[in-house]
Amino acid sequence: MSLSSVEMLRVTVAALMQVCGEKQTELAPVLQLTQGQVSRKQTGGAPYTLNDLDLLAKHYGLKSIDLLLGPTHAVEALKPGRRVAMVGGTQQRLYVV
């Protein structure tokens, strides 16, 4: 089963938010929306527009097409330093005593 363009964009935005350490509240002003409107777009309750696509591409330093080629492509296309140092947690060293 293949995803529609809107579904692919939604999945890609979720992946980019994750690897960049962003929340919907941080993405909302980029799209000139409220957090609730971003949430509806991310859950499929409202579609992304071509204007949204352009704004997202500019925000992430990508081309619009990069966002439609899927999450793996978009994440790999990010410029160095755009990703958070560690996704989803902190790093700890374990020492043997």
Secondary structure, 3 states (H helix, E strand, C coil): CCCCHHHHHHHHHHHHHHHHCCCHHHHHHHHCCCHHHHHHHHHCCCCCCHHHHHHHHHHHCCCHHHHHCCHHHHHHHCCCCCCCCCCCCCCCCCCCC
